[in-house]
Amino acid sequence: MASTEQNLRREIHDEREQLADAVDTLRTELGEATNISGKLRSHLPVVTAGALGLGFVAAGGIGATARLLMRRGG
């Protein structure tokens, strides 16, 4: 009976250590996954180009530019 209790205590202790390690790993990975500013900083030229392109298209794009040039030329 005493050895069964000792085995059970040892198993519970081992499970707690494994759970603590898993929580630490999860916290680290979650911190890396949610580091948006770091990801943006590493891809800043691509993000900037995409934002400029999206702004151009949202503002009317090529059609608006052509109309603007035609008004000034005529």
Buried (B, 14 or more C-beta within 10 A) or exposed (E): EEEEEEEEEEEEEEEEEEEEEEEEEEEEEEEEEEEEEEEEEEEEEEEEEEEEEEEEEEEEEEEEEEEEEEEEEE
